Amino acid sequence: MKKILFMNFSPNKNGNTYQIGKELLNDHNYEVMQISDYRISQYGQVYNDDQIKEVLKKVAEFDTLVIGSPVYWYSVSGLLKTFIDRLYMLPEADALNGKELYLFAQGSAPDNDTINSITFLANRLSTLMGMKLKNVVVDRSDGRKILSNMTIEKEI
Ligand SMILES: Cc1cc2nc3c(=O)[nH]c(=O)nc-3n(C[C@H](O)[C@H](O)[C@H](O)COP(=O)(O)O)c2cc1C
């Protein structure tokens, strides 16, 4: 069995992103990481209480990452963008190498440019970090397309 981590990159711990992730992983064993529980400083402005290494240490325990984000300003949330920025030149980011990645984003009305931009980001992120991108879906907040187009594999 694959070890699956659902990372909620919405500040709403029980919001649409979380609800879609929960439904997507309905019959799976998985753990949830509410990224808003962690303090992740901006790239270039790292405070003493920064927890990026703690997050990456936890990530290292899993085979599969399911990243969920709301659409903010035609892109992913600031929480997710900051996390991605922080991977740059960080040795601990090797934790992502070899992981399977599923990434979904939902917003009230994501347009085609937003969908293309988030899809491109997921592709570049996975390639540069040595991850295996299994699927990326951007959808409206009801998550219908995410739930019908994304199947999270269970077996190794
Ligand atoms: C700051 C901010 C910016 C947003 N920008 C967009 C946007 O550009 N496109 C869109 O479709 N929805 C946008 N939304 C709507 C959210 O993506 C939508 O409400 C989403 O379902 C929130 O997810 P959550 O409940 O997990 O936080 C924005 C919301 C906020 C708070």
Backbone and ligand atoms as CSV (ligand in chain L), in Angstrom:
chain,resi,resn,atom,element,x,y,z
A,1,MET,N,N,0.840,-1.209,0.000
A,1,MET,CA,C,0.000,0.000,0.000
A,1,MET,C,C,0.868,1.249,0.000
A,2,LYS,N,N,0.447,2.206,-0.825
A,2,LYS,CA,C,1.177,3.468,-0.841
A,2,LYS,C,C,0.812,4.306,0.387
A,3,LYS,N,N,1.808,5.000,0.888
A,3,LYS,CA,C,1.529,5.947,1.981
A,3,LYS,C,C,1.191,7.293,1.353
A,4,ILE,N,N,-0.001,7.775,1.653
A,4,ILE,CA,C,-0.525,8.964,0.972
A,4,ILE,C,C,-0.655,10.135,1.954
A,5,LEU,N,N,-0.153,11.289,1.533
A,5,LEU,CA,C,-0.297,12.509,2.324
A,5,LEU,C,C,-1.111,13.526,1.529
A,6,PHE,N,N,-2.217,13.952,2.095
A,6,PHE,CA,C,-3.011,15.025,1.488
A,6,PHE,C,C,-2.593,16.342,2.131
A,7,MET,N,N,-2.031,17.225,1.307
A,7,MET,CA,C,-1.552,18.520,1.812
A,7,MET,C,C,-2.559,19.604,1.395
A,8,ASN,N,N,-3.228,20.166,2.387
A,8,ASN,CA,C,-4.225,21.204,2.101
A,8,ASN,C,C,-3.559,22.575,2.134
A,9,PHE,N,N,-3.452,23.194,0.978
A,9,PHE,CA,C,-2.811,24.505,0.870
A,9,PHE,C,C,-3.823,25.646,0.887
A,10,SER,N,N,-4.996,25.382,1.439
A,10,SER,CA,C,-5.952,26.458,1.704
A,10,SER,C,C,-5.828,26.853,3.174
A,11,PRO,N,N,-6.002,28.139,3.480
A,11,PRO,CA,C,-6.030,28.529,4.902
A,11,PRO,C,C,-7.307,28.056,5.599
A,12,ASN,N,N,-8.311,27.653,4.804
A,12,ASN,CA,C,-9.559,27.136,5.381
A,12,ASN,C,C,-9.417,25.640,5.608
A,13,LYS,N,N,-9.309,25.267,6.861
A,13,LYS,CA,C,-9.016,23.854,7.156
A,13,LYS,C,C,-10.171,22.933,6.812
A,14,ASN,N,N,-11.357,23.513,6.713
A,14,ASN,CA,C,-12.531,22.686,6.430
A,14,ASN,C,C,-13.259,23.195,5.179
A,15,GLY,N,N,-12.550,23.928,4.323
A,15,GLY,CA,C,-13.158,24.584,3.165
A,15,GLY,C,C,-13.305,23.663,1.969
A,16,ASN,N,N,-13.477,24.271,0.801
A,16,ASN,CA,C,-13.729,23.487,-0.413
A,16,ASN,C,C,-12.568,22.581,-0.790
A,17,THR,N,N,-11.337,23.078,-0.651
A,17,THR,CA,C,-10.164,22.262,-0.994
A,17,THR,C,C,-10.135,21.005,-0.118
A,18,TYR,N,N,-10.347,21.229,1.162
A,18,TYR,CA,C,-10.322,20.098,2.095
A,18,TYR,C,C,-11.439,19.102,1.793
A,19,GLN,N,N,-12.629,19.627,1.507
A,19,GLN,CA,C,-13.779,18.732,1.252
A,19,GLN,C,C,-13.542,17.884,-0.006
A,20,ILE,N,N,-12.973,18.515,-1.037
A,20,ILE,CA,C,-12.711,17.766,-2.278
A,20,ILE,C,C,-11.638,16.700,-2.027
A,21,GLY,N,N,-10.587,17.077,-1.323
A,21,GLY,CA,C,-9.524,16.109,-1.006
A,21,GLY,C,C,-10.063,14.924,-0.211
A,22,LYS,N,N,-10.945,15.239,0.731
A,22,LYS,CA,C,-11.523,14.196,1.582
A,22,LYS,C,C,-12.356,13.220,0.738
A,23,GLU,N,N,-13.129,13.777,-0.184
A,23,GLU,CA,C,-13.965,12.930,-1.036
A,23,GLU,C,C,-13.115,12.112,-2.008
A,24,LEU,N,N,-12.079,12.761,-2.538
A,24,LEU,CA,C,-11.166,12.106,-3.484
A,24,LEU,C,C,-10.504,10.877,-2.844
A,25,LEU,N,N,-10.209,10.996,-1.559
A,25,LEU,CA,C,-9.457,9.950,-0.853
A,25,LEU,C,C,-10.364,9.115,0.052
A,26,ASN,N,N,-11.626,9.216,-0.231
A,26,ASN,CA,C,-12.674,8.578,0.545
A,26,ASN,C,C,-12.363,7.158,1.012
A,27,ASP,N,N,-11.942,6.300,0.064
A,27,ASP,CA,C,-11.707,4.899,0.446
A,27,ASP,C,C,-10.211,4.577,0.484
A,28,HIS,N,N,-9.398,5.558,0.824
A,28,HIS,CA,C,-7.950,5.367,0.942
A,28,HIS,C,C,-7.524,5.561,2.393
A,29,ASN,N,N,-6.379,4.965,2.733
A,29,ASN,CA,C,-5.724,5.335,3.983
A,29,ASN,C,C,-4.809,6.509,3.675
A,30,TYR,N,N,-4.944,7.571,4.417
A,30,TYR,CA,C,-4.104,8.737,4.159
A,30,TYR,C,C,-3.987,9.606,5.397
A,31,GLU,N,N,-2.996,10.458,5.380
A,31,GLU,CA,C,-2.855,11.466,6.432
A,31,GLU,C,C,-3.082,12.846,5.835
A,32,VAL,N,N,-3.518,13.754,6.671
A,32,VAL,CA,C,-3.738,15.134,6.222
A,32,VAL,C,C,-2.677,16.041,6.825
A,33,MET,N,N,-2.125,16.905,6.007
A,33,MET,CA,C,-1.280,17.982,6.527
A,33,MET,C,C,-1.983,19.298,6.201
A,34,GLN,N,N,-2.387,19.996,7.230
A,34,GLN,CA,C,-2.959,21.335,7.046
A,34,GLN,C,C,-1.774,22.289,7.049
A,35,ILE,N,N,-1.420,22.782,5.876
A,35,ILE,CA,C,-0.190,23.561,5.780
A,35,ILE,C,C,-0.295,24.856,6.592
A,36,SER,N,N,-1.544,25.318,6.822
A,36,SER,CA,C,-1.703,26.548,7.616
A,36,SER,C,C,-1.387,26.330,9.097
A,37,ASP,N,N,-1.158,25.080,9.497
A,37,ASP,CA,C,-0.699,24.810,10.864
A,37,ASP,C,C,0.793,25.086,11.018
A,38,TYR,N,N,1.474,25.281,9.904
A,38,TYR,CA,C,2.935,25.461,9.928
A,38,TYR,C,C,3.301,26.889,9.554
A,39,ARG,N,N,4.387,27.336,10.129
A,39,ARG,CA,C,4.903,28.657,9.745
A,39,ARG,C,C,5.973,28.460,8.677
A,40,ILE,N,N,5.667,28.886,7.479
A,40,ILE,CA,C,6.641,28.789,6.394
A,40,ILE,C,C,6.929,30.209,5.909
A,41,SER,N,N,8.151,30.649,6.189
A,41,SER,CA,C,8.535,32.020,5.820
A,41,SER,C,C,8.636,32.160,4.314
A,42,GLN,N,N,8.571,33.403,3.874
A,42,GLN,CA,C,8.791,33.700,2.464
A,42,GLN,C,C,10.253,33.432,2.104
A,43,TYR,N,N,10.488,33.044,0.866
A,43,TYR,CA,C,11.855,32.926,0.364
A,43,TYR,C,C,12.554,34.282,0.539
A,44,GLY,N,N,13.756,34.269,1.140
A,44,GLY,CA,C,14.516,35.508,1.321
A,44,GLY,C,C,14.133,36.295,2.564
A,45,GLN,N,N,13.182,35.741,3.356
A,45,GLN,CA,C,12.721,36.454,4.560
A,45,GLN,C,C,12.418,35.400,5.630
A,46,VAL,N,N,13.438,34.590,5.935
A,46,VAL,CA,C,13.209,33.417,6.782
A,46,VAL,C,C,13.395,33.767,8.259
A,47,TYR,N,N,12.318,33.567,9.029
A,47,TYR,CA,C,12.342,33.859,10.461
A,47,TYR,C,C,12.789,32.630,11.255
A,48,ASN,N,N,13.165,32.876,12.517
A,48,ASN,CA,C,13.716,31.813,13.363
A,48,ASN,C,C,12.734,30.664,13.612
A,49,ASP,N,N,11.443,30.960,13.548
A,49,ASP,CA,C,10.458,29.915,13.848
A,49,ASP,C,C,9.992,29.171,12.584
A,50,ASP,N,N,10.760,29.313,11.520
A,50,ASP,CA,C,10.376,28.707,10.232
A,50,ASP,C,C,10.299,27.180,10.329
A,51,GLN,N,N,9.315,26.592,9.667
A,51,GLN,CA,C,9.102,25.143,9.803
A,51,GLN,C,C,9.175,24.383,8.477
A,52,ILE,N,N,9.797,24.969,7.457
A,52,ILE,CA,C,9.839,24.265,6.162
A,52,ILE,C,C,10.535,22.900,6.296
A,53,LYS,N,N,11.592,22.828,7.117
A,53,LYS,CA,C,12.324,21.557,7.223
A,53,LYS,C,C,11.475,20.492,7.916
A,54,GLU,N,N,10.679,20.935,8.875
A,54,GLU,CA,C,9.760,20.015,9.557
A,54,GLU,C,C,8.723,19.460,8.564
A,55,VAL,N,N,8.212,20.328,7.721
A,55,VAL,CA,C,7.241,19.906,6.704
A,55,VAL,C,C,7.888,18.884,5.765
A,56,LEU,N,N,9.084,19.165,5.318
A,56,LEU,CA,C,9.749,18.261,4.356
A,56,LEU,C,C,10.144,16.938,5.003
A,57,LYS,N,N,10.445,16.973,6.301
A,57,LYS,CA,C,10.755,15.734,7.017
A,57,LYS,C,C,9.530,14.827,7.072
A,58,LYS,N,N,8.384,15.441,7.276
A,58,LYS,CA,C,7.120,14.686,7.295
A,58,LYS,C,C,6.807,14.137,5.890
A,59,VAL,N,N,6.975,14.980,4.892
A,59,VAL,CA,C,6.723,14.586,3.498
A,59,VAL,C,C,7.548,13.352,3.124
A,60,ALA,N,N,8.771,13.290,3.643
A,60,ALA,CA,C,9.685,12.198,3.299
A,60,ALA,C,C,9.124,10.826,3.674
A,61,GLU,N,N,8.168,10.781,4.615
A,61,GLU,CA,C,7.614,9.499,5.083
A,61,GLU,C,C,6.604,8.892,4.100
A,62,PHE,N,N,6.243,9.633,3.052
A,62,PHE,CA,C,5.135,9.195,2.182
A,62,PHE,C,C,5.603,8.863,0.767
A,63,ASP,N,N,4.800,8.033,0.077
A,63,ASP,CA,C,5.073,7.696,-1.327
A,63,ASP,C,C,4.384,8.676,-2.270
A,64,THR,N,N,3.197,9.122,-1.847
A,64,THR,CA,C,2.317,9.899,-2.727
A,64,THR,C,C,1.886,11.180,-2.044
A,65,LEU,N,N,2.009,12.283,-2.775
A,65,LEU,CA,C,1.520,13.563,-2.259
A,65,LEU,C,C,0.311,13.996,-3.075
A,66,VAL,N,N,-0.765,14.315,-2.383
A,66,VAL,CA,C,-1.941,14.896,-3.029
A,66,VAL,C,C,-1.996,16.346,-2.562
A,67,ILE,N,N,-1.661,17.242,-3.467
A,67,ILE,CA,C,-1.614,18.671,-3.132
A,67,ILE,C,C,-2.901,19.330,-3.608
A,68,GLY,N,N,-3.595,19.976,-2.695
A,68,GLY,CA,C,-4.816,20.689,-3.044
A,68,GLY,C,C,-4.666,22.170,-2.733
A,69,SER,N,N,-5.124,23.012,-3.645
A,69,SER,CA,C,-5.012,24.467,-3.455
A,69,SER,C,C,-6.279,25.150,-3.971
A,70,PRO,N,N,-6.685,26.227,-3.316
A,70,PRO,CA,C,-7.695,27.076,-3.951
A,70,PRO,C,C,-7.027,27.913,-5.035
A,71,VAL,N,N,-7.817,28.401,-5.976
A,71,VAL,CA,C,-7.302,29.365,-6.959
A,71,VAL,C,C,-7.357,30.740,-6.311
A,72,TYR,N,N,-6.225,31.405,-6.274
A,72,TYR,CA,C,-6.151,32.792,-5.803
A,72,TYR,C,C,-5.539,33.638,-6.915
A,73,TRP,N,N,-6.222,34.642,-7.320
A,73,TRP,CA,C,-5.675,35.581,-8.307
A,73,TRP,C,C,-5.097,34.855,-9.517
A,74,TYR,N,N,-5.890,33.963,-10.094
A,74,TYR,CA,C,-5.536,33.278,-11.354
A,74,TYR,C,C,-4.347,32.331,-11.203
A,75,SER,N,N,-4.077,31.922,-9.983
A,75,SER,CA,C,-2.935,31.028,-9.750
A,75,SER,C,C,-3.224,30.171,-8.518
A,76,VAL,N,N,-2.196,29.519,-7.995
A,76,VAL,CA,C,-2.364,28.752,-6.761
A,76,VAL,C,C,-2.361,29.709,-5.565
A,77,SER,N,N,-2.668,29.187,-4.384
A,77,SER,CA,C,-2.681,30.024,-3.182
A,77,SER,C,C,-1.269,30.485,-2.840
A,78,GLY,N,N,-1.192,31.572,-2.088
A,78,GLY,CA,C,0.103,32.046,-1.604
A,78,GLY,C,C,0.809,30.998,-0.752
A,79,LEU,N,N,0.032,30.232,0.006
A,79,LEU,CA,C,0.639,29.175,0.835
A,79,LEU,C,C,1.401,28.179,-0.036
A,80,LEU,N,N,0.782,27.800,-1.162
A,80,LEU,CA,C,1.458,26.830,-2.041
A,80,LEU,C,C,2.621,27.483,-2.775
A,81,LYS,N,N,2.439,28.717,-3.223
A,81,LYS,CA,C,3.519,29.387,-3.955
A,81,LYS,C,C,4.736,29.585,-3.047
A,82,THR,N,N,4.484,29.955,-1.798
A,82,THR,CA,C,5.593,30.139,-0.850
A,82,THR,C,C,6.319,28.819,-0.604
A,83,PHE,N,N,5.547,27.750,-0.443
A,83,PHE,CA,C,6.156,26.420,-0.248
A,83,PHE,C,C,7.060,26.088,-1.436
A,84,ILE,N,N,6.562,26.323,-2.638
A,84,ILE,CA,C,7.350,26.004,-3.842
A,84,ILE,C,C,8.596,26.898,-3.913
A,85,ASP,N,N,8.436,28.181,-3.652
A,85,ASP,CA,C,9.602,29.094,-3.660
A,85,ASP,C,C,10.691,28.585,-2.723
A,86,ARG,N,N,10.283,28.100,-1.562
A,86,ARG,CA,C,11.253,27.706,-0.534
A,86,ARG,C,C,12.041,26.448,-0.902
A,87,LEU,N,N,11.577,25.709,-1.886
A,87,LEU,CA,C,12.294,24.483,-2.284
A,87,LEU,C,C,13.604,24.819,-2.995
A,88,TYR,N,N,13.688,26.043,-3.485
A,88,TYR,CA,C,14.844,26.451,-4.289
A,88,TYR,C,C,16.128,26.403,-3.468
A,89,MET,N,N,17.096,25.630,-3.925
A,89,MET,CA,C,18.434,25.523,-3.329
A,89,MET,C,C,18.404,25.008,-1.876
A,90,LEU,N,N,17.355,24.308,-1.511
A,90,LEU,CA,C,17.255,23.793,-0.135
A,90,LEU,C,C,17.571,22.292,-0.159
A,91,PRO,N,N,18.653,21.843,0.480
A,91,PRO,CA,C,19.006,20.418,0.414
A,91,PRO,C,C,17.869,19.508,0.866
A,92,GLU,N,N,17.106,19.953,1.878
A,92,GLU,CA,C,16.012,19.121,2.412
A,92,GLU,C,C,14.907,18.894,1.380
A,93,ALA,N,N,14.900,19.697,0.328
A,93,ALA,CA,C,13.880,19.527,-0.716
A,93,ALA,C,C,14.074,18.230,-1.491
A,94,ASP,N,N,15.222,17.581,-1.305
A,94,ASP,CA,C,15.440,16.255,-1.908
A,94,ASP,C,C,14.368,15.266,-1.452
A,95,ALA,N,N,13.717,15.574,-0.346
A,95,ALA,CA,C,12.640,14.715,0.181
A,95,ALA,C,C,11.559,14.484,-0.875
A,96,LEU,N,N,11.425,15.384,-1.820
A,96,LEU,CA,C,10.359,15.260,-2.823
A,96,LEU,C,C,10.731,14.301,-3.956
A,97,ASN,N,N,12.015,14.050,-4.077
A,97,ASN,CA,C,12.507,13.239,-5.184
A,97,ASN,C,C,11.865,11.841,-5.190
A,98,GLY,N,N,11.312,11.460,-6.338
A,98,GLY,CA,C,10.724,10.126,-6.474
A,98,GLY,C,C,9.277,10.013,-6.015
A,99,LYS,N,N,8.747,11.044,-5.377
A,99,LYS,CA,C,7.355,10.955,-4.903
A,99,LYS,C,C,6.376,11.069,-6.078
A,100,GLU,N,N,5.244,10.422,-5.914
A,100,GLU,CA,C,4.163,10.621,-6.874
A,100,GLU,C,C,3.400,11.884,-6.488
A,101,LEU,N,N,3.014,12.649,-7.500
A,101,LEU,CA,C,2.302,13.901,-7.226
A,101,LEU,C,C,0.962,13.948,-7.959
A,102,TYR,N,N,-0.073,14.238,-7.194
A,102,TYR,CA,C,-1.377,14.602,-7.741
A,102,TYR,C,C,-1.630,16.026,-7.268
A,103,LEU,N,N,-1.973,16.899,-8.186
A,103,LEU,CA,C,-2.230,18.287,-7.778
A,103,LEU,C,C,-3.584,18.737,-8.311
A,104,PHE,N,N,-4.409,19.232,-7.406
A,104,PHE,CA,C,-5.677,19.802,-7.869
A,104,PHE,C,C,-5.844,21.206,-7.294
A,105,ALA,N,N,-6.544,22.020,-8.067
A,105,ALA,CA,C,-6.877,23.367,-7.612
A,105,ALA,C,C,-8.321,23.628,-7.992
A,106,GLN,N,N,-9.016,24.378,-7.138
A,106,GLN,CA,C,-10.411,24.725,-7.436
A,106,GLN,C,C,-10.639,26.188,-7.107
A,107,GLY,N,N,-11.490,26.808,-7.918
A,107,GLY,CA,C,-11.830,28.211,-7.681
A,107,GLY,C,C,-13.248,28.466,-8.130
A,108,SER,N,N,-13.755,29.647,-7.824
A,108,SER,CA,C,-15.169,29.913,-8.141
A,108,SER,C,C,-15.411,29.879,-9.647
A,109,ALA,N,N,-14.459,30.377,-10.446
A,109,ALA,CA,C,-14.626,30.316,-11.906
A,109,ALA,C,C,-13.262,30.410,-12.598
A,110,PRO,N,N,-12.427,29.376,-12.460
A,110,PRO,CA,C,-11.091,29.450,-13.077
A,110,PRO,C,C,-11.180,29.490,-14.598
A,111,ASP,N,N,-10.527,30.481,-15.223
A,111,ASP,CA,C,-10.580,30.579,-16.687
A,111,ASP,C,C,-9.467,29.709,-17.308
A,112,ASN,N,N,-9.455,29.658,-18.648
A,112,ASN,CA,C,-8.506,28.753,-19.324
A,112,ASN,C,C,-7.053,29.119,-19.057
A,113,ASP,N,N,-6.761,30.416,-18.985
A,113,ASP,CA,C,-5.377,30.829,-18.706
A,113,ASP,C,C,-4.940,30.332,-17.330
A,114,THR,N,N,-5.848,30.410,-16.377
A,114,THR,CA,C,-5.543,29.930,-15.016
A,114,THR,C,C,-5.294,28.419,-15.037
A,115,ILE,N,N,-6.160,27.711,-15.738
A,115,ILE,CA,C,-6.022,26.249,-15.821
A,115,ILE,C,C,-4.673,25.893,-16.459
A,116,ASN,N,N,-4.352,26.575,-17.556
A,116,ASN,CA,C,-3.084,26.288,-18.251
A,116,ASN,C,C,-1.878,26.646,-17.385
A,117,SER,N,N,-1.972,27.750,-16.687
A,117,SER,CA,C,-0.839,28.203,-15.880
A,117,SER,C,C,-0.583,27.252,-14.700
A,118,ILE,N,N,-1.633,26.814,-14.033
A,118,ILE,CA,C,-1.454,25.891,-12.900
A,118,ILE,C,C,-0.978,24.527,-13.404
A,119,THR,N,N,-1.488,24.115,-14.556
A,119,THR,CA,C,-1.042,22.835,-15.136
A,119,THR,C,C,0.444,22.907,-15.488
A,120,PHE,N,N,0.862,24.020,-16.075
A,120,PHE,CA,C,2.274,24.223,-16.411
A,120,PHE,C,C,3.135,24.200,-15.146
A,121,LEU,N,N,2.677,24.893,-14.121
A,121,LEU,CA,C,3.422,24.935,-12.853
A,121,LEU,C,C,3.603,23.521,-12.285
A,122,ALA,N,N,2.533,22.742,-12.286
A,122,ALA,CA,C,2.614,21.373,-11.748
A,122,ALA,C,C,3.599,20.531,-12.551
A,123,ASN,N,N,3.591,20.717,-13.853
A,123,ASN,CA,C,4.531,19.980,-14.708
A,123,ASN,C,C,5.982,20.374,-14.426
A,124,ARG,N,N,6.240,21.656,-14.363
A,124,ARG,CA,C,7.611,22.132,-14.118
A,124,ARG,C,C,8.074,21.735,-12.714
A,125,LEU,N,N,7.191,21.901,-11.743
A,125,LEU,CA,C,7.528,21.553,-10.355
A,125,LEU,C,C,7.941,20.091,-10.258
A,126,SER,N,N,7.125,19.225,-10.832
A,126,SER,CA,C,7.411,17.793,-10.716
A,126,SER,C,C,8.700,17.444,-11.454
A,127,THR,N,N,8.911,18.017,-12.619
A,127,THR,CA,C,10.139,17.715,-13.361
A,127,THR,C,C,11.369,18.189,-12.588
A,128,LEU,N,N,11.329,19.413,-12.121
A,128,LEU,CA,C,12.513,19.987,-11.461
A,128,LEU,C,C,12.808,19.332,-10.120
A,129,MET,N,N,11.773,18.814,-9.448
A,129,MET,CA,C,11.986,18.192,-8.138
A,129,MET,C,C,12.091,16.669,-8.238
A,130,GLY,N,N,12.073,16.133,-9.455
A,130,GLY,CA,C,12.212,14.678,-9.621
A,130,GLY,C,C,10.994,13.904,-9.159
A,131,MET,N,N,9.836,14.546,-9.247
A,131,MET,CA,C,8.604,13.858,-8.837
A,131,MET,C,C,7.914,13.272,-10.066
A,132,LYS,N,N,7.050,12.278,-9.804
A,132,LYS,CA,C,6.277,11.693,-10.904
A,132,LYS,C,C,4.887,12.309,-10.881
A,133,LEU,N,N,4.613,13.167,-11.838
A,133,LEU,CA,C,3.288,13.804,-11.870
A,133,LEU,C,C,2.264,12.812,-12.415
A,134,LYS,N,N,1.320,12.427,-11.564
A,134,LYS,CA,C,0.304,11.455,-11.981
A,134,LYS,C,C,-0.897,12.148,-12.601
A,135,ASN,N,N,-1.243,13.327,-12.033
A,135,ASN,CA,C,-2.386,14.047,-12.605
A,135,ASN,C,C,-2.464,15.458,-12.034
A,136,VAL,N,N,-2.977,16.353,-12.845
A,136,VAL,CA,C,-3.262,17.715,-12.378
A,136,VAL,C,C,-4.601,18.138,-12.957
A,137,VAL,N,N,-5.489,18.599,-12.081
A,137,VAL,CA,C,-6.823,19.025,-12.528
A,137,VAL,C,C,-7.180,20.349,-11.838
A,138,VAL,N,N,-7.648,21.277,-12.649
A,138,VAL,CA,C,-8.124,22.567,-12.115
A,138,VAL,C,C,-9.611,22.657,-12.436
A,139,ASP,N,N,-10.391,23.040,-11.445
A,139,ASP,CA,C,-11.841,22.896,-11.584
A,139,ASP,C,C,-12.561,24.020,-10.853
A,140,ARG,N,N,-13.869,24.029,-11.026
A,140,ARG,CA,C,-14.722,24.891,-10.207
A,140,ARG,C,C,-14.844,24.297,-8.809
A,141,SER,N,N,-15.343,25.099,-7.903
A,141,SER,CA,C,-15.304,24.728,-6.478
A,141,SER,C,C,-16.144,23.517,-6.104
A,142,ASP,N,N,-17.056,23.099,-6.984
A,142,ASP,CA,C,-17.792,21.871,-6.647
A,142,ASP,C,C,-16.907,20.634,-6.840
A,143,GLY,N,N,-15.792,20.796,-7.540
A,143,GLY,CA,C,-14.801,19.722,-7.664
A,143,GLY,C,C,-15.238,18.543,-8.513
A,144,ARG,N,N,-16.303,18.709,-9.295
A,144,ARG,CA,C,-16.852,17.559,-10.039
A,144,ARG,C,C,-15.830,16.943,-10.989
A,145,LYS,N,N,-15.106,17.837,-11.685
A,145,LYS,CA,C,-14.112,17.367,-12.659
A,145,LYS,C,C,-12.929,16.706,-11.943
A,146,ILE,N,N,-12.566,17.248,-10.807
A,146,ILE,CA,C,-11.455,16.666,-10.028
A,146,ILE,C,C,-11.852,15.254,-9.605
A,147,LEU,N,N,-13.066,15.135,-9.089
A,147,LEU,CA,C,-13.500,13.837,-8.568
A,147,LEU,C,C,-13.693,12.813,-9.683
A,148,SER,N,N,-14.067,13.263,-10.871
A,148,SER,CA,C,-14.277,12.273,-11.945
A,148,SER,C,C,-12.987,11.995,-12.735
A,149,ASN,N,N,-12.042,12.939,-12.747
A,149,ASN,CA,C,-10.834,12.753,-13.579
A,149,ASN,C,C,-9.596,12.303,-12.814
A,150,MET,N,N,-9.675,12.305,-11.508
A,150,MET,CA,C,-8.475,11.989,-10.737
A,150,MET,C,C,-8.694,10.707,-9.948
A,151,THR,N,N,-7.879,9.719,-10.221
A,151,THR,CA,C,-7.949,8.467,-9.451
A,151,THR,C,C,-6.606,8.272,-8.766
A,152,ILE,N,N,-6.646,8.214,-7.463
A,152,ILE,CA,C,-5.396,8.082,-6.699
A,152,ILE,C,C,-5.085,6.591,-6.545
A,153,GLU,N,N,-3.942,6.194,-7.065
A,153,GLU,CA,C,-3.556,4.774,-6.991
A,153,GLU,C,C,-3.204,4.387,-5.561
A,154,LYS,N,N,-3.595,3.156,-5.225
A,154,LYS,CA,C,-3.337,2.684,-3.862
A,154,LYS,C,C,-2.122,1.787,-3.769
A,155,GLU,N,N,-1.964,0.936,-4.791
A,155,GLU,CA,C,-0.926,-0.108,-4.698
A,155,GLU,C,C,0.408,0.384,-5.259
A,156,ILE,N,N,1.485,-0.093,-4.654
A,156,ILE,CA,C,2.824,0.283,-5.126
A,156,ILE,C,C,3.136,-0.464,-6.402
L,1,LIG,C1,C,-7.729,36.112,-2.317
L,1,LIG,C2,C,-8.643,35.287,-3.162
L,1,LIG,C3,C,-8.467,35.283,-4.536
L,1,LIG,C4,C,-9.278,34.488,-5.355
L,1,LIG,N1,N,-9.046,34.465,-6.703
L,1,LIG,C5,C,-9.772,33.641,-7.487
L,1,LIG,C6,C,-9.501,33.560,-8.892
L,1,LIG,O1,O,-8.634,34.240,-9.436
L,1,LIG,N2,N,-10.235,32.695,-9.637
L,1,LIG,C7,C,-11.208,31.907,-9.091
L,1,LIG,O2,O,-11.823,31.108,-9.819
L,1,LIG,N3,N,-11.494,31.961,-7.756
L,1,LIG,C8,C,-10.800,32.814,-6.944
L,1,LIG,N4,N,-11.075,32.875,-5.608
L,1,LIG,C9,C,-12.144,32.025,-5.042
L,1,LIG,C10,C,-11.603,30.761,-4.325
L,1,LIG,O3,O,-10.715,30.024,-5.152
L,1,LIG,C11,C,-12.765,29.837,-3.937
L,1,LIG,O4,O,-13.621,30.518,-3.062
L,1,LIG,C12,C,-12.302,28.539,-3.324
L,1,LIG,O5,O,-13.350,27.614,-3.361
L,1,LIG,C13,C,-11.793,28.683,-1.887
L,1,LIG,O6,O,-11.313,27.428,-1.438
L,1,LIG,P1,P,-11.223,27.030,0.106
L,1,LIG,O7,O,-12.644,26.929,0.631
L,1,LIG,O8,O,-10.505,25.735,0.178
L,1,LIG,O9,O,-10.453,28.117,0.793
L,1,LIG,C14,C,-10.304,33.698,-4.774
L,1,LIG,C15,C,-10.494,33.732,-3.380
L,1,LIG,C16,C,-9.678,34.524,-2.587
L,1,LIG,C17,C,-9.878,34.524,-1.079
